[in-house]
Amino acid sequence: GKATLETGDKMITVEIRSLNSKGADISLRVSSGLRNYELEIRNQLSKQLERGKIDLSIFIESKKAETPVEINIPLAKAYHEQLKNLAIELGQPFEDSLYQVLKFPDVLKSEKSEADEQEWEQIKTCINQAITQLNLFRETEGKSLLTDFKDRLKKIETHLNEIKKLDENRLMNIKARIRNNIAEMLGKDKLDENRFEQELIYYIEKLDINEEKVRLKTHLDYFMETCVETAPGRKLNFISQEIGREINTIGSKANDAQIQKLVVLMKDELEKIKEQAMNVL
């Protein structure tokens, strides 16, 4: 965000940059004349920008000629008088050198005067305008992120629907494959159907992914609902973690090459969502 304010004899420019961060990490670049107002500036930035790595710079250009260095004339006169007295005491010729006097401590001052209340109010107005510009940019970026979230969540949901179709016959195929393998090893006549069914039910229960499919769809919907809330960044990170857990569980239980390929695609989209969620306030 950037704002410029032109007063009678000065040009005030405020620039603010913000990057993603877990907290409010504020860095200020201001002149020594504004040091008394640093705490107020930090409070103002924290209140209106909430969090982020925030860099604020204030530039004040004067239209009239200003002396960058101020000479302490009374002190210089005192030093000059002392040098003259010393020369008399030592019986040495006095060299009237102004350059020598200027080298003494505190004769030259380069500190700028502190801003008065009227100038500070003008600077504060400029800071508020820059913050407004930054927040407008944040809103524009947020709309782009929302579009990106919708597209990636839609892809994950499409892959989930494909998994649902594959899952309809998955357990039956696993059951048939196990039956054939056992029959080949033991022979069909030696297969105890009752014991086989009991063991198979216990085994199949571990491969069932119906609960994971339902929870994953719920988390996807909840993610989009949360996007319209105020400052949902942290919440979106938590929801994306839950989405990841359900996808991982489906992958570990699938025992099916086609489903595991879809799980990899979902993970790829989720990683991109997590990266972008870090940029949400």
C-alpha positions as CSV (number, residue, x, y, z in Angstrom):
1,G,0.0,0.0,0.0
2,K,1.2,3.5,-0.8
3,A,-0.1,7.0,0.0
4,T,1.2,10.5,-0.6
5,L,0.1,13.7,1.1
6,E,1.3,17.1,0.0
7,T,1.3,19.8,2.7
8,G,2.3,23.5,2.5
9,D,6.1,22.9,2.5
10,K,6.5,19.1,2.7
11,M,5.7,15.9,0.8
12,I,4.8,12.9,3.0
13,T,5.0,9.4,1.5
14,V,4.1,6.2,3.3
15,E,4.7,2.7,1.9
16,I,3.6,-0.5,3.5
17,R,4.5,-4.1,2.4
18,S,3.0,-7.2,4.0
19,L,3.9,-10.9,3.7
20,N,2.3,-14.0,5.3
21,S,3.3,-14.6,8.9
22,K,1.8,-16.4,11.9
23,G,1.9,-13.2,14.0
24,A,2.4,-9.4,13.6
25,D,6.1,-8.9,12.8
26,I,6.4,-5.1,12.3
27,S,9.5,-3.3,11.0
28,L,9.5,0.5,10.8
29,R,11.7,2.9,8.8
30,V,11.1,6.3,10.2
31,S,13.1,9.5,10.9
32,S,14.4,10.2,14.4
33,G,11.8,13.0,14.7
34,L,9.0,10.3,14.7
35,R,10.5,8.0,17.3
36,N,8.1,9.2,19.9
37,Y,5.2,7.9,17.8
38,E,6.6,4.4,17.0
39,L,4.4,2.7,19.6
40,E,1.3,4.4,18.3
41,I,2.3,3.4,14.7
42,R,2.8,-0.3,15.7
43,N,-0.6,-0.4,17.5
44,Q,-2.3,1.1,14.5
45,L,-0.8,-1.5,12.2
46,S,-1.6,-4.4,14.5
47,K,-5.2,-3.3,14.9
48,Q,-5.9,-2.7,11.2
49,L,-3.7,-5.4,9.6
50,E,-3.9,-8.0,12.3
51,R,-0.9,-10.1,11.3
52,G,1.8,-10.5,8.7
53,K,5.4,-9.5,8.2
54,I,4.8,-5.8,7.8
55,D,7.4,-3.2,6.7
56,L,6.4,0.4,6.9
57,S,8.5,3.3,5.6
58,I,7.8,7.0,6.0
59,F,9.6,9.6,3.7
60,I,9.3,13.3,4.4
61,E,10.7,15.6,1.7
62,S,10.9,19.4,2.4
63,K,10.2,21.8,-0.4
64,K,12.2,24.6,1.2
65,A,15.9,24.6,1.9
66,E,16.7,23.2,5.3
67,T,20.1,23.2,7.0
68,P,21.0,19.6,7.6
69,V,23.4,20.5,10.4
70,E,22.8,22.9,13.2
71,I,25.6,24.8,14.9
72,N,25.5,25.3,18.7
73,I,26.6,28.9,18.5
74,P,26.8,29.7,22.3
75,L,28.9,26.6,22.9
76,A,31.2,27.4,19.9
77,K,31.7,30.9,21.4
78,A,32.6,29.4,24.8
79,Y,35.1,27.1,23.2
80,H,36.6,30.0,21.2
81,E,36.9,32.1,24.3
82,Q,38.6,29.3,26.2
83,L,41.1,28.8,23.3
84,K,42.0,32.5,23.3
85,N,42.5,32.5,27.1
86,L,44.7,29.3,26.8
87,A,46.9,31.0,24.2
88,I,47.4,34.0,26.5
89,E,48.3,31.8,29.5
90,L,50.8,29.9,27.4
91,G,52.2,33.0,25.7
92,Q,51.5,31.5,22.3
93,P,50.1,33.2,19.3
94,F,46.3,32.6,19.0
95,E,45.3,31.1,15.7
96,D,41.7,32.1,15.1
97,S,40.5,28.9,13.4
98,L,36.8,28.3,13.2
99,Y,37.5,24.9,11.8
100,Q,39.3,23.9,15.0
101,V,36.3,25.1,17.1
102,L,33.9,23.0,15.0
103,K,35.7,19.8,15.9
104,F,34.9,20.1,19.6
105,P,32.1,17.9,21.1
106,D,28.4,19.0,20.6
107,V,29.2,22.0,18.5
108,L,27.6,20.4,15.5
109,K,24.2,18.8,15.8
110,S,22.6,16.7,13.0
111,E,19.5,15.6,14.9
112,K,16.2,16.6,13.3
113,S,13.6,18.3,15.4
114,E,10.6,16.2,16.5
115,A,7.4,16.4,14.5
116,D,4.8,18.6,16.0
117,E,1.2,17.5,16.6
118,Q,-0.1,19.1,13.4
119,E,2.5,17.3,11.3
120,W,1.9,14.0,13.1
121,E,-1.8,14.2,12.3
122,Q,-1.0,14.6,8.7
123,I,1.4,11.7,8.8
124,K,-1.2,9.5,10.6
125,T,-3.7,10.3,7.9
126,C,-1.2,9.2,5.3
127,I,-0.6,6.0,7.2
128,N,-4.3,5.2,7.3
129,Q,-4.6,5.8,3.5
130,A,-1.7,3.4,2.9
131,I,-3.3,0.8,5.1
132,T,-6.5,1.1,3.2
133,Q,-4.7,0.6,-0.1
134,L,-3.0,-2.5,1.3
135,N,-6.3,-4.0,2.5
136,L,-7.8,-3.3,-0.9
137,F,-4.9,-5.3,-2.5
138,R,-5.5,-8.0,0.1
139,E,-9.1,-8.3,-0.9
140,T,-8.2,-8.5,-4.6
141,E,-5.7,-11.2,-3.9
142,G,-8.2,-13.0,-1.6
143,K,-10.7,-13.2,-4.5
144,S,-8.1,-14.9,-6.7
145,L,-7.2,-17.3,-3.9
146,L,-10.9,-18.2,-3.4
147,T,-11.2,-19.0,-7.1
148,D,-8.1,-21.2,-6.9
149,F,-9.5,-23.0,-3.8
150,K,-12.8,-23.7,-5.6
151,D,-11.0,-25.2,-8.6
152,R,-8.7,-27.4,-6.5
153,L,-11.4,-28.6,-4.2
154,K,-13.6,-29.4,-7.2
155,K,-10.8,-31.6,-8.6
156,I,-10.5,-33.4,-5.2
157,E,-14.2,-34.0,-5.2
158,T,-14.1,-35.3,-8.8
159,H,-11.4,-37.8,-7.8
160,L,-13.5,-38.7,-4.7
161,N,-16.5,-39.5,-6.9
162,E,-14.3,-41.7,-9.1
163,I,-13.1,-43.5,-6.0
164,K,-16.8,-44.1,-5.0
165,K,-17.5,-45.7,-8.4
166,L,-14.4,-47.9,-8.1
167,D,-15.3,-48.8,-4.5
168,E,-18.6,-50.3,-5.5
169,N,-16.9,-53.5,-6.8
170,R,-13.6,-53.3,-4.9
171,L,-14.6,-55.4,-1.9
172,M,-16.2,-58.1,-4.1
173,N,-13.0,-58.2,-6.2
174,I,-10.8,-58.5,-3.1
175,K,-13.1,-61.2,-1.7
176,A,-13.0,-63.2,-5.0
177,R,-9.2,-62.8,-5.3
178,I,-8.6,-64.1,-1.8
179,R,-11.0,-67.1,-2.4
180,N,-9.2,-68.0,-5.6
181,N,-5.8,-67.8,-3.9
182,I,-6.8,-70.0,-1.0
183,A,-8.5,-72.5,-3.4
184,E,-5.3,-72.7,-5.4
185,M,-3.2,-73.4,-2.4
186,L,-5.5,-75.7,-0.5
187,G,-7.9,-77.0,-3.1
188,K,-11.6,-76.2,-3.4
189,D,-12.6,-79.3,-1.5
190,K,-10.6,-78.4,1.6
191,L,-12.0,-74.8,1.9
192,D,-14.2,-74.3,4.9
193,E,-16.8,-71.8,3.7
194,N,-18.1,-70.9,7.1
195,R,-14.7,-70.2,8.6
196,F,-13.7,-68.4,5.4
197,E,-16.7,-66.1,5.6
198,Q,-16.0,-65.3,9.2
199,E,-12.3,-64.4,8.6
200,L,-13.2,-62.5,5.4
201,I,-15.7,-60.3,7.2
202,Y,-13.1,-59.4,9.8
203,Y,-10.5,-58.6,7.1
204,I,-13.0,-56.7,4.9
205,E,-14.0,-54.4,7.8
206,K,-10.4,-53.1,7.9
207,L,-10.6,-52.2,4.2
208,D,-13.9,-50.4,4.3
209,I,-13.5,-46.7,3.4
210,N,-17.2,-45.6,3.6
211,E,-16.6,-43.4,6.7
212,E,-13.6,-41.8,5.2
213,K,-15.4,-40.9,2.0
214,V,-18.3,-39.3,3.9
215,R,-15.9,-37.3,6.2
216,L,-13.8,-36.2,3.3
217,K,-16.8,-34.8,1.5
218,T,-17.9,-33.1,4.7
219,H,-14.5,-31.5,5.1
220,L,-14.4,-30.2,1.5
221,D,-17.8,-28.5,2.0
222,Y,-16.7,-27.1,5.4
223,F,-13.6,-25.6,3.8
224,M,-15.6,-23.6,1.3
225,E,-18.1,-22.5,4.0
226,T,-15.2,-21.3,6.1
227,C,-13.7,-19.2,3.2
228,V,-16.4,-16.6,3.6
229,E,-15.8,-16.1,7.3
230,T,-13.7,-13.2,8.7
231,A,-9.9,-14.0,9.0
232,P,-10.3,-17.7,8.3
233,G,-6.6,-18.4,7.6
234,R,-5.8,-20.5,10.7
235,K,-9.1,-22.4,10.5
236,L,-8.5,-23.3,6.8
237,N,-5.1,-24.7,7.8
238,F,-6.7,-27.0,10.4
239,I,-9.4,-28.1,7.9
240,S,-6.8,-28.9,5.2
241,Q,-5.0,-31.1,7.8
242,E,-8.2,-33.0,8.4
243,I,-8.7,-33.4,4.6
244,G,-5.2,-34.8,4.4
245,R,-5.9,-37.4,7.1
246,E,-8.9,-38.7,5.3
247,I,-7.1,-38.9,2.0
248,N,-4.2,-40.8,3.6
249,T,-6.5,-43.2,5.3
250,I,-8.3,-44.0,2.0
251,G,-4.9,-44.6,0.4
252,S,-3.8,-46.9,3.2
253,K,-7.0,-48.9,3.2
254,A,-7.6,-49.0,-0.6
255,N,-5.6,-52.0,-1.5
256,D,-6.4,-51.0,-5.1
257,A,-4.0,-49.5,-7.6
258,Q,-6.6,-47.3,-9.4
259,I,-7.8,-45.8,-6.1
260,Q,-4.2,-45.2,-5.0
261,K,-3.5,-43.3,-8.2
262,L,-6.5,-41.0,-7.5
263,V,-5.3,-40.6,-3.9
264,V,-1.9,-39.3,-5.2
265,L,-3.7,-36.8,-7.4
266,M,-5.8,-35.6,-4.5
267,K,-2.7,-35.2,-2.4
268,D,-1.1,-33.1,-5.1
269,E,-4.1,-30.7,-5.1
270,L,-4.2,-30.6,-1.3
271,E,-0.5,-29.5,-1.1
272,K,-1.2,-26.6,-3.4
273,I,-4.2,-25.7,-1.2
274,K,-2.1,-25.7,1.9
275,E,0.5,-23.5,0.3
276,Q,-2.1,-20.9,-0.7
277,A,-3.9,-21.1,2.7
278,M,-0.8,-19.7,4.3
279,N,-1.5,-16.5,2.4
280,V,-5.0,-16.2,3.9
281,L,-5.4,-13.8,6.8
